[in-house]
Amino acid sequence: MMCLKLKCNSLLQKINKELTDNVPLVKPEKYLFSRPKNISIGTTNISGNSLNKIIIYLRSDVGGEHGTETGGCACCKHWRLGTAGIKLDIPNMYINQYLYAVKLHGLQPVVSLYNEGNILNTNEVPIDELIYIIKHMSKNNVKKLIIESRPEFIDQNKLTKIKAVSGNMTIEIGIGLESVNDFVRNELFLKNMKKSEYESAVKIINENNMKSLTYVILKPAFLNEVQAIKEAIETIKYVFNAGSHAVSLEPIGVEPYTVTNLLYEDCKYIPPKLWSVLEVLKQTYQLGEIRIGACQVSPRPTTLPSNCDKCTNKVLEKFDEWNCTYDISVLNELYCSNCYDTYIDDVNKLDSFIDEKSIEKDILDFINHYNTVSMEKVTNS
Ligand SMILES: [Zn+2]
């Protein structure tokens, strides 16, 4: 008999992969690929100082290779959106996109460079182009560069090449471990990542005197609010013990073409409350540098993590302040007479134990429902 867990994972992954086919692709027109997909300017905190930061989202032609093979994780299709879905073979495509951003905005002391995939996967971004870009930043007084990659693409050969051109610039490499719990990370969030791979990657980053950043999710689909809080706290403790220099806490929002969105439309998922983000932070901030990610999108759809209409903006502003100061006193006084007490009552009724058998049943119910609805659509068309 097939193991229930294996069956759940492969069926959920199958649905997630099918959703990829609905993601609209951009036309393979050269002008689109001569500039980044997006550029954003903000501030960040480095060693107690607030510094300007530019985020450059490179536009990929092929998209994230891992996502293409597996459907990616359960909560976003960033790795596919805005891509052409095919290799374009435009010479120096990423260098030209980077230089376009620099010409438009100049460089800032802190640069985040993303390709919506794995920047250290040479099938996505040629290593020579990445090295050119890093060398250019280093020569132009960038103090810190943040990139991200799955652990399997982080190896000594690439880190040696990066180190050779980065001078005094700090290199921070982000890894989406998401959760310490194998069931949550791989069965619910569809991450397909081993903890041992993560640990080896953090070790090699640290041995090369680079900084490791770990993305930790808050409230993937199928977990309730208190299971999610407990899970994020345990994950943060684990990643600091594993040697990660910093954490980016990512409260999950609802994005199109995802399993999370299907559940949301079926009233089976709501994003975490900002109070839960605060709870995780209050219980872990002493352990190391924790940034709050994901909430600061503007304009803010209702499907992002939020509280009530009266306090959401105020709490988000305080989260921004936290990210620029890491001063817990900016968060201590947060309270809302409209929603906080109800939130506490609600979470007190929930069980924090992650019962895998019960969750697997929820997953199978969801899969059966999805298949029935899909069948009806086919019959009616
Ligand atoms: Zn409120």
Residues whose N, C-alpha, C, O or C-beta is under 5 A from the ligand:
A	BS01	ZN	N307 C308 K310 C311 C336 N338 C339
